[in-house]
Amino acid sequence: MKKAVCLAVFFLSFLVTYVAVAKEPADDKSKKKTVKKHKKKKKRTRTARIFYVGTGGDCAMFSTAFIHHEYPSPTRQLPTNTLATTRFSGFLNIGAQFNFNINDRFGIYTGIDLKNLGFIDFTYGDSTVKRRSYNIGIPLGIKIGNMNDKKAYGFFGGGIDKPFNYKQKQYLVRPHKTVNFNEWYSEATPAIMPYVFIGAAINQGAVFKFQYYPGNFLNPNYRNEDGRQINYGYNVHILMFSIGYWIPISKRHHAPPGTTVIINNKRTVR
C-alpha cells in the first residue's frame, strides 16, 4: 500500500514538473511575438537638421523676356511690345545652398550660384539677336513645408545677380553670323540685377522654380567701340523657369555629440 502511495506521489510530482517546464518555452515564444509586433508598430522618428549644406544650381533653364522697344526719334516706327523666343540653357548653372531650419515646418536658406541668363530677340526680316550674360548670384529664401528628410516643401524669396561676362550674337540671314560681341565686366548690362522667385522641392530631390527680374536686363545708355547706343530704347524683363536637383553635401541625420536637432517639433541636444 505504501509503495502504491509513493508511486502515485512520484507520478504526480513528475507530471506537475513536466507541465511547468513545457509551459515556459510557450510563454517565451508569445513574449517574442509580442515584442516583434511592438517593433513593427513603432514608427521611425525623422529628424530635421538645424543646419546643412547642399547643391543649389538651376541645372536646366528656360527663359523668355518681356521686351519694350522704343525707336530713335528720326524713325517714325511706333514702340513695340514683344515676348522673346524661349531660350534653353543647360551649361554652367551650378551653386551651393546653405540651409537653416527654425523648426520642422519652417526654414530659411542662402547660398551662391552661377547661371547662364539671356534671351532671344527677332528684330526685322530674318534677323535674330541672342544676348546672354554669366551671373554670380546670392539668393535669400524662405522654406515652408516639411523640413524632414525626403519630404516636399515650397519656397519663395529674392536675391541679386552680378553679371561678369556679356555676349551678343546677331544673325542677319540664318545661319550666317554677322556680329559676335563678347566683353568681360561689360557696361552693356546693369551692375546689379535684383530678382524674385517662387518654387517647390519634391521630396528634397527635384526642384522647380520661377524667377523674375523686374529691372532692365540691358543698359540702354551703353555705347560700343564705335560710339553707337546698341541697346537704345530697350527695356527687357527676364522670366525664367528652371529645373534643378537637390544633392545633400552634409548628412541630415548625422550630428556630433552636443548638436541641437529638431525631433517632432522639439529641440533636442544629442
BAPA-55991 format. One record per residue (C-alpha): residue number from 0; residue in three letters; x, y, z. Coordinates in steps of 0.5 Angstrom, whole numbers, plus 2048, in hexadecimal, padded with zeros to 3 digits. Example, Ala and Ser with C-alpha at 12.3 -4.5 7.8 and 13.67 -1.06 7.14 Angstrom:
(r 0; 'ALA'; (819; 7F7; 810))
(r 1; 'SER'; (81B; 7FE; 80E))
END
This chain:
(r 0; 'MET'; (800; 800; 800))
(r 1; 'LYS'; (806; 805; 802))
(r 2; 'LYS'; (809; 803; 7FB))
(r 3; 'ALA'; (803; 805; 7F7))
(r 4; 'VAL'; (802; 80C; 7FB))
(r 5; 'CYS'; (80A; 80D; 7FA))
(r 6; 'LEU'; (809; 80C; 7F2))
(r 7; 'ALA'; (803; 810; 7F2))
(r 8; 'VAL'; (806; 816; 7F5))
(r 9; 'PHE'; (80C; 815; 7F1))
(r 10; 'PHE'; (808; 815; 7EB))
(r 11; 'LEU'; (804; 81B; 7ED))
(r 12; 'SER'; (80A; 81F; 7EE))
(r 13; 'PHE'; (80E; 81D; 7E7))
(r 14; 'LEU'; (807; 81F; 7E4))
(r 15; 'VAL'; (807; 826; 7E7))
(r 16; 'THR'; (80E; 827; 7E6))
(r 17; 'TYR'; (80E; 825; 7DE))
(r 18; 'VAL'; (808; 82A; 7DD))
(r 19; 'ALA'; (80B; 82F; 7E1))
(r 20; 'VAL'; (812; 82E; 7DC))
(r 21; 'ALA'; (80E; 82D; 7D6))
(r 22; 'LYS'; (80A; 834; 7D7))
(r 23; 'GLU'; (810; 838; 7D8))
(r 24; 'PRO'; (812; 838; 7D0))
(r 25; 'ALA'; (80B; 839; 7CE))
(r 26; 'ASP'; (80B; 840; 7D2))
(r 27; 'ASP'; (812; 842; 7D0))
(r 28; 'LYS'; (80F; 841; 7C9))
(r 29; 'SER'; (809; 845; 7CA))
(r 30; 'LYS'; (80D; 84A; 7CD))
(r 31; 'LYS'; (812; 84B; 7C7))
(r 32; 'LYS'; (80C; 84B; 7C2))
(r 33; 'THR'; (809; 851; 7C7))
(r 34; 'VAL'; (810; 854; 7C6))
(r 35; 'LYS'; (810; 853; 7BF))
(r 36; 'LYS'; (809; 856; 7BE))
(r 37; 'HIS'; (80B; 85C; 7C2))
(r 38; 'LYS'; (811; 85D; 7BE))
(r 39; 'LYS'; (80D; 85D; 7B8))
(r 40; 'LYS'; (808; 862; 7BA))
(r 41; 'LYS'; (80E; 867; 7BD))
(r 42; 'LYS'; (80F; 86D; 7B8))
(r 43; 'ARG'; (815; 870; 7B6))
(r 44; 'THR'; (817; 876; 7B8))
(r 45; 'ARG'; (819; 87B; 7B3))
(r 46; 'THR'; (81E; 881; 7B4))
(r 47; 'ALA'; (81E; 888; 7B1))
(r 48; 'ARG'; (825; 88A; 7B2))
(r 49; 'ILE'; (827; 891; 7B4))
(r 50; 'PHE'; (82C; 893; 7AF))
(r 51; 'TYR'; (82E; 88F; 7A9))
(r 52; 'VAL'; (831; 890; 7A2))
(r 53; 'GLY'; (82F; 88E; 79B))
(r 54; 'THR'; (830; 890; 794))
(r 55; 'GLY'; (82B; 895; 791))
(r 56; 'GLY'; (82C; 896; 78A))
(r 57; 'ASP'; (827; 897; 785))
(r 58; 'CYS'; (829; 892; 780))
(r 59; 'ALA'; (824; 892; 77A))
(r 60; 'MET'; (822; 89A; 779))
(r 61; 'PHE'; (81C; 89C; 774))
(r 62; 'SER'; (81C; 8A4; 774))
(r 63; 'THR'; (818; 8A9; 770))
(r 64; 'ALA'; (817; 8B0; 770))
(r 65; 'PHE'; (812; 8B6; 770))
(r 66; 'ILE'; (815; 8BB; 76B))
(r 67; 'HIS'; (813; 8C2; 76A))
(r 68; 'HIS'; (817; 8C6; 765))
(r 69; 'GLU'; (817; 8CD; 763))
(r 70; 'TYR'; (81A; 8CF; 75D))
(r 71; 'PRO'; (81E; 8D5; 75C))
(r 72; 'SER'; (81B; 8DC; 75A))
(r 73; 'PRO'; (81C; 8DC; 753))
(r 74; 'THR'; (819; 8D6; 752))
(r 75; 'ARG'; (811; 8D6; 752))
(r 76; 'GLN'; (810; 8CF; 754))
(r 77; 'LEU'; (80C; 8CE; 75A))
(r 78; 'PRO'; (80E; 8CB; 760))
(r 79; 'THR'; (80E; 8C3; 760))
(r 80; 'ASN'; (80C; 8BE; 766))
(r 81; 'THR'; (80E; 8B7; 765))
(r 82; 'LEU'; (80F; 8B1; 768))
(r 83; 'ALA'; (816; 8AE; 767))
(r 84; 'THR'; (817; 8A7; 764))
(r 85; 'THR'; (818; 8A1; 769))
(r 86; 'ARG'; (820; 8A0; 76B))
(r 87; 'PHE'; (823; 89A; 76E))
(r 88; 'SER'; (829; 89A; 772))
(r 89; 'GLY'; (82C; 893; 775))
(r 90; 'PHE'; (833; 895; 775))
(r 91; 'LEU'; (837; 898; 77C))
(r 92; 'ASN'; (831; 899; 780))
(r 93; 'ILE'; (833; 897; 787))
(r 94; 'GLY'; (833; 899; 78E))
(r 95; 'ALA'; (834; 897; 795))
(r 96; 'GLN'; (82E; 898; 79A))
(r 97; 'PHE'; (82E; 89A; 7A2))
(r 98; 'ASN'; (828; 898; 7A6))
(r 99; 'PHE'; (826; 89A; 7AD))
(r 100; 'ASN'; (81F; 896; 7B0))
(r 101; 'ILE'; (81C; 89A; 7B5))
(r 102; 'ASN'; (817; 894; 7B6))
(r 103; 'ASP'; (815; 88E; 7B2))
(r 104; 'ARG'; (810; 893; 7AE))
(r 105; 'PHE'; (814; 899; 7AD))
(r 106; 'GLY'; (81B; 89B; 7AB))
(r 107; 'ILE'; (81F; 8A0; 7A7))
(r 108; 'TYR'; (825; 89F; 7A2))
(r 109; 'THR'; (82A; 8A3; 79E))
(r 110; 'GLY'; (830; 8A1; 79A))
(r 111; 'ILE'; (834; 8A3; 794))
(r 112; 'ASP'; (833; 8A1; 78D))
(r 113; 'LEU'; (835; 8A1; 786))
(r 114; 'LYS'; (830; 8A2; 780))
(r 115; 'ASN'; (830; 8A3; 778))
(r 116; 'LEU'; (82A; 8A8; 777))
(r 117; 'GLY'; (827; 8AB; 771))
(r 118; 'PHE'; (822; 8AC; 76C))
(r 119; 'ILE'; (821; 8AB; 764))
(r 120; 'ASP'; (81E; 8B1; 760))
(r 121; 'PHE'; (81B; 8B1; 759))
(r 122; 'THR'; (81C; 8B8; 756))
(r 123; 'TYR'; (81A; 8B9; 74F))
(r 124; 'GLY'; (81A; 8B4; 749))
(r 125; 'ASP'; (81E; 8AE; 74B))
(r 126; 'SER'; (823; 8B2; 750))
(r 127; 'THR'; (824; 8AF; 756))
(r 128; 'VAL'; (828; 8B1; 75C))
(r 129; 'LYS'; (82A; 8AD; 762))
(r 130; 'ARG'; (82C; 8B0; 768))
(r 131; 'ARG'; (82F; 8AD; 76F))
(r 132; 'SER'; (833; 8AE; 775))
(r 133; 'TYR'; (836; 8AA; 77A))
(r 134; 'ASN'; (834; 8AC; 781))
(r 135; 'ILE'; (836; 8AA; 788))
(r 136; 'GLY'; (830; 8AB; 78D))
(r 137; 'ILE'; (82E; 8AB; 794))
(r 138; 'PRO'; (827; 8A8; 796))
(r 139; 'LEU'; (824; 8A9; 79C))
(r 140; 'GLY'; (81D; 8A5; 79D))
(r 141; 'ILE'; (818; 8A2; 7A2))
(r 142; 'LYS'; (816; 89B; 7A2))
(r 143; 'ILE'; (80F; 899; 7A4))
(r 144; 'GLY'; (80D; 891; 7A5))
(r 145; 'ASN'; (810; 88B; 7A8))
(r 146; 'MET'; (818; 88C; 7A9))
(r 147; 'ASN'; (819; 885; 7AB))
(r 148; 'ASP'; (81D; 880; 7A6))
(r 149; 'LYS'; (819; 87E; 7A0))
(r 150; 'LYS'; (813; 883; 7A1))
(r 151; 'ALA'; (811; 888; 79C))
(r 152; 'TYR'; (810; 890; 79D))
(r 153; 'GLY'; (80F; 896; 79A))
(r 154; 'PHE'; (814; 89D; 79A))
(r 155; 'PHE'; (814; 8A4; 798))
(r 156; 'GLY'; (819; 8AA; 798))
(r 157; 'GLY'; (81D; 8AE; 795))
(r 158; 'GLY'; (824; 8B0; 793))
(r 159; 'ILE'; (82A; 8B4; 78F))
(r 160; 'ASP'; (82E; 8B2; 789))
(r 161; 'LYS'; (835; 8B5; 787))
(r 162; 'PRO'; (836; 8B4; 77F))
(r 163; 'PHE'; (83D; 8B3; 77E))
(r 164; 'ASN'; (83D; 8B1; 776))
(r 165; 'TYR'; (838; 8B3; 771))
(r 166; 'LYS'; (838; 8B0; 76A))
(r 167; 'GLN'; (834; 8B2; 764))
(r 168; 'LYS'; (833; 8AE; 75D))
(r 169; 'GLN'; (82F; 8B1; 757))
(r 170; 'TYR'; (82D; 8AE; 751))
(r 171; 'LEU'; (82A; 8B2; 74B))
(r 172; 'VAL'; (829; 8AB; 747))
(r 173; 'ARG'; (829; 8A5; 74B))
(r 174; 'PRO'; (82D; 8A1; 74C))
(r 175; 'HIS'; (833; 8A6; 74A))
(r 176; 'LYS'; (835; 8AA; 750))
(r 177; 'THR'; (837; 8B1; 74E))
(r 178; 'VAL'; (838; 8B4; 755))
(r 179; 'ASN'; (83C; 8B1; 75B))
(r 180; 'PHE'; (83D; 8B5; 761))
(r 181; 'ASN'; (840; 8B3; 768))
(r 182; 'GLU'; (842; 8B7; 76E))
(r 183; 'TRP'; (844; 8B6; 775))
(r 184; 'TYR'; (841; 8BA; 77A))
(r 185; 'SER'; (83D; 8BE; 775))
(r 186; 'GLU'; (839; 8C4; 776))
(r 187; 'ALA'; (834; 8C1; 771))
(r 188; 'THR'; (830; 8BE; 777))
(r 189; 'PRO'; (82F; 8C2; 77E))
(r 190; 'ALA'; (834; 8C1; 783))
(r 191; 'ILE'; (82F; 8BD; 787))
(r 192; 'MET'; (829; 8B9; 785))
(r 193; 'PRO'; (823; 8B8; 78B))
(r 194; 'TYR'; (81E; 8B2; 78A))
(r 195; 'VAL'; (819; 8AF; 78E))
(r 196; 'PHE'; (817; 8A7; 78E))
(r 197; 'ILE'; (812; 8A2; 790))
(r 198; 'GLY'; (812; 89B; 78F))
(r 199; 'ALA'; (812; 894; 792))
(r 200; 'ALA'; (816; 88E; 794))
(r 201; 'ILE'; (813; 887; 793))
(r 202; 'ASN'; (816; 882; 798))
(r 203; 'GLN'; (81C; 886; 799))
(r 204; 'GLY'; (81E; 884; 792))
(r 205; 'ALA'; (81C; 887; 78C))
(r 206; 'VAL'; (81B; 88F; 78D))
(r 207; 'PHE'; (816; 893; 788))
(r 208; 'LYS'; (817; 89B; 789))
(r 209; 'PHE'; (814; 8A1; 785))
(r 210; 'GLN'; (819; 8A7; 785))
(r 211; 'TYR'; (817; 8AE; 783))
(r 212; 'TYR'; (81C; 8B4; 782))
(r 213; 'PRO'; (818; 8BB; 783))
(r 214; 'GLY'; (81E; 8BF; 781))
(r 215; 'ASN'; (820; 8C0; 77A))
(r 216; 'PHE'; (825; 8BB; 777))
(r 217; 'LEU'; (828; 8C0; 772))
(r 218; 'ASN'; (82B; 8C6; 774))
(r 219; 'PRO'; (828; 8CB; 76E))
(r 220; 'ASN'; (82E; 8D0; 76F))
(r 221; 'TYR'; (833; 8CC; 76D))
(r 222; 'ARG'; (838; 8CD; 768))
(r 223; 'ASN'; (83C; 8C8; 764))
(r 224; 'GLU'; (843; 8CA; 761))
(r 225; 'ASP'; (840; 8CD; 75B))
(r 226; 'GLY'; (83C; 8D2; 760))
(r 227; 'ARG'; (835; 8CF; 75E))
(r 228; 'GLN'; (830; 8CE; 763))
(r 229; 'ILE'; (82E; 8C7; 761))
(r 230; 'ASN'; (829; 8C6; 767))
(r 231; 'TYR'; (826; 8CD; 766))
(r 232; 'GLY'; (81E; 8CC; 767))
(r 233; 'TYR'; (81F; 8C5; 76A))
(r 234; 'ASN'; (81B; 8C3; 771))
(r 235; 'VAL'; (81C; 8BC; 772))
(r 236; 'HIS'; (819; 8B8; 778))
(r 237; 'ILE'; (81B; 8B1; 778))
(r 238; 'LEU'; (817; 8AB; 77A))
(r 239; 'MET'; (81A; 8A4; 77C))
(r 240; 'PHE'; (818; 89D; 77D))
(r 241; 'SER'; (81D; 898; 780))
(r 242; 'ILE'; (81D; 891; 782))
(r 243; 'GLY'; (822; 88F; 787))
(r 244; 'TYR'; (824; 889; 78B))
(r 245; 'TRP'; (826; 889; 793))
(r 246; 'ILE'; (82C; 886; 795))
(r 247; 'PRO'; (82E; 886; 79C))
(r 248; 'ILE'; (835; 887; 79E))
(r 249; 'SER'; (835; 886; 7A5))
(r 250; 'LYS'; (830; 880; 7A8))
(r 251; 'ARG'; (82A; 883; 7AB))
(r 252; 'HIS'; (829; 87D; 7B1))
(r 253; 'HIS'; (831; 87D; 7B3))
(r 254; 'ALA'; (832; 882; 7B9))
(r 255; 'PRO'; (838; 882; 7BD))
(r 256; 'PRO'; (837; 882; 7C5))
(r 257; 'GLY'; (834; 888; 7C8))
(r 258; 'THR'; (831; 88A; 7C1))
(r 259; 'THR'; (82A; 88D; 7C2))
(r 260; 'VAL'; (825; 88A; 7BD))
(r 261; 'ILE'; (81D; 88A; 7BC))
(r 262; 'ILE'; (819; 884; 7BD))
(r 263; 'ASN'; (812; 884; 7BD))
(r 264; 'ASN'; (812; 88C; 7BE))
(r 265; 'LYS'; (816; 88C; 7C4))
(r 266; 'ARG'; (81D; 88E; 7C4))
(r 267; 'THR'; (822; 888; 7C7))
(r 268; 'VAL'; (829; 888; 7C9))
(r 269; 'ARG'; (82D; 882; 7C7))
END
